[in-house]
Amino acid sequence: MFIQKVAFVALALTIWMVAESPLFALSLDEAKAKGLVGEKASGYLGAVSAPSGEVQALIADVNQKRRQAYEDIARRNGTNIGAVETLAGEKAIQNTKPGNFVEGPGGWVKK
């Protein structure tokens, strides 16, 4: 009986650790390939359809890091962040792989 309890606790801990592991977190490339997110002309990532919590968290994390990078670039070059965001958006859309989504004037489209 004691061994069964120990085995159960070990199994539960293993499942919890695997579930919490970033190894299973959704990557940006995976999210793009699955059509969950796309590049916007604003230089930021957007949800193509109603996002899950995991997708929302990914978007928030990526966009926060991009915002910080854009602010740093603007400060170093003595320009406003809007110009940096616009240029970054153009580059991101140009570099988007075929089959992934970009936001156009009419909404999301596959490139």
C-alpha positions as a Markdown table, in Angstrom:
| # | Residue | x | y | z |
|---|---|---|---|---|
| 1 | Met | 0.0 | 0.0 | 0.0 |
| 2 | Phe | 2.8 | 2.4 | 0.9 |
| 3 | Ile | 4.6 | 1.7 | -2.3 |
| 4 | Gln | 1.4 | 2.4 | -4.3 |
| 5 | Lys | 1.0 | 5.8 | -2.6 |
| 6 | Val | 4.7 | 6.7 | -3.3 |
| 7 | Ala | 4.2 | 5.6 | -6.9 |
| 8 | Phe | 1.1 | 7.7 | -7.2 |
| 9 | Val | 2.7 | 10.8 | -5.7 |
| 10 | Ala | 5.7 | 10.3 | -8.0 |
| 11 | Leu | 3.5 | 10.0 | -11.0 |
| 12 | Ala | 1.5 | 13.1 | -10.0 |
| 13 | Leu | 4.6 | 15.1 | -9.5 |
| 14 | Thr | 6.0 | 14.0 | -12.9 |
| 15 | Ile | 2.7 | 15.0 | -14.6 |
| 16 | Trp | 2.7 | 18.4 | -12.9 |
| 17 | Met | 6.4 | 19.1 | -13.8 |
| 18 | Val | 5.8 | 18.1 | -17.4 |
| 19 | Ala | 2.7 | 20.3 | -17.6 |
| 20 | Glu | 4.5 | 23.3 | -16.1 |
| 21 | Ser | 7.6 | 22.7 | -18.3 |
| 22 | Pro | 8.3 | 25.4 | -20.9 |
| 23 | Leu | 9.2 | 22.5 | -23.2 |
| 24 | Phe | 5.5 | 22.2 | -24.0 |
| 25 | Ala | 4.9 | 26.0 | -24.3 |
| 26 | Leu | 3.7 | 27.2 | -27.6 |
| 27 | Ser | 6.5 | 28.9 | -29.6 |
| 28 | Leu | 6.1 | 31.8 | -31.9 |
| 29 | Asp | 6.9 | 29.8 | -35.0 |
| 30 | Glu | 4.4 | 27.1 | -34.0 |
| 31 | Ala | 1.7 | 29.7 | -33.4 |
| 32 | Lys | 2.4 | 31.3 | -36.8 |
| 33 | Ala | 2.4 | 27.9 | -38.5 |
| 34 | Lys | -0.9 | 26.9 | -36.9 |
| 35 | Gly | -2.5 | 30.2 | -38.1 |
| 36 | Leu | -3.1 | 31.4 | -34.5 |
| 37 | Val | -1.1 | 34.6 | -34.8 |
| 38 | Gly | 0.1 | 36.9 | -37.5 |
| 39 | Glu | 2.2 | 40.0 | -38.2 |
| 40 | Lys | 0.6 | 43.4 | -38.1 |
| 41 | Ala | 1.8 | 46.6 | -40.0 |
| 42 | Ser | 2.1 | 48.2 | -36.6 |
| 43 | Gly | 5.2 | 46.0 | -35.9 |
| 44 | Tyr | 3.4 | 43.9 | -33.4 |
| 45 | Leu | 1.9 | 40.4 | -33.3 |
| 46 | Gly | -1.9 | 39.9 | -33.4 |
| 47 | Ala | -4.4 | 37.1 | -32.8 |
| 48 | Val | -5.8 | 35.8 | -36.1 |
| 49 | Ser | -8.9 | 34.5 | -34.3 |
| 50 | Ala | -10.2 | 34.3 | -30.8 |
| 51 | Pro | -7.1 | 33.4 | -28.8 |
| 52 | Ser | -6.7 | 30.9 | -26.0 |
| 53 | Gly | -5.0 | 32.0 | -22.8 |
| 54 | Glu | -1.7 | 30.5 | -24.0 |
| 55 | Val | -1.9 | 32.4 | -27.3 |
| 56 | Gln | -2.8 | 35.6 | -25.4 |
| 57 | Ala | 0.2 | 35.1 | -23.2 |
| 58 | Leu | 2.5 | 34.5 | -26.1 |
| 59 | Ile | 1.3 | 37.7 | -27.9 |
| 60 | Ala | 1.6 | 39.8 | -24.7 |
| 61 | Asp | 5.2 | 38.5 | -24.1 |
| 62 | Val | 6.3 | 39.0 | -27.7 |
| 63 | Asn | 4.8 | 42.4 | -28.0 |
| 64 | Gln | 6.2 | 43.6 | -24.7 |
| 65 | Lys | 9.7 | 42.5 | -25.8 |
| 66 | Arg | 9.2 | 44.2 | -29.2 |
| 67 | Arg | 8.0 | 47.4 | -27.6 |
| 68 | Gln | 11.1 | 47.5 | -25.4 |
| 69 | Ala | 13.4 | 46.9 | -28.4 |
| 70 | Tyr | 11.6 | 49.6 | -30.5 |
| 71 | Glu | 11.9 | 52.1 | -27.7 |
| 72 | Asp | 15.6 | 51.3 | -27.4 |
| 73 | Ile | 16.1 | 51.7 | -31.2 |
| 74 | Ala | 14.2 | 55.0 | -31.2 |
| 75 | Arg | 16.2 | 56.4 | -28.3 |
| 76 | Arg | 19.5 | 55.4 | -29.9 |
| 77 | Asn | 18.6 | 56.9 | -33.3 |
| 78 | Gly | 16.9 | 60.0 | -31.9 |
| 79 | Thr | 13.6 | 59.2 | -33.7 |
| 80 | Asn | 10.0 | 58.5 | -32.5 |
| 81 | Ile | 8.8 | 55.1 | -31.7 |
| 82 | Gly | 6.1 | 55.3 | -34.3 |
| 83 | Ala | 8.6 | 55.4 | -37.1 |
| 84 | Val | 10.4 | 52.4 | -35.7 |
| 85 | Glu | 7.2 | 50.4 | -35.3 |
| 86 | Thr | 6.2 | 51.1 | -38.9 |
| 87 | Leu | 9.5 | 50.0 | -40.3 |
| 88 | Ala | 9.5 | 46.9 | -38.1 |
| 89 | Gly | 6.0 | 46.1 | -39.3 |
| 90 | Glu | 7.0 | 46.4 | -42.9 |
| 91 | Lys | 10.1 | 44.2 | -42.3 |
| 92 | Ala | 8.1 | 41.6 | -40.4 |
| 93 | Ile | 5.5 | 41.3 | -43.1 |
| 94 | Gln | 8.1 | 41.1 | -45.8 |
| 95 | Asn | 9.9 | 38.3 | -43.8 |
| 96 | Thr | 6.7 | 36.3 | -43.1 |
| 97 | Lys | 6.8 | 32.8 | -44.5 |
| 98 | Pro | 4.3 | 31.8 | -47.2 |
| 99 | Gly | 1.2 | 30.3 | -45.6 |
| 100 | Asn | 1.5 | 32.4 | -42.4 |
| 101 | Phe | -0.9 | 35.3 | -41.7 |
| 102 | Val | -0.3 | 39.0 | -42.1 |
| 103 | Glu | -2.8 | 41.8 | -41.4 |
| 104 | Gly | -3.8 | 43.7 | -44.5 |
| 105 | Pro | -6.3 | 46.6 | -45.0 |
| 106 | Gly | -9.2 | 44.1 | -45.1 |
| 107 | Gly | -8.1 | 41.9 | -42.2 |
| 108 | Trp | -6.0 | 38.8 | -41.9 |
| 109 | Val | -4.7 | 37.1 | -45.1 |
| 110 | Lys | -2.4 | 34.3 | -45.8 |
| 111 | Lys | 0.8 | 35.3 | -47.4 |
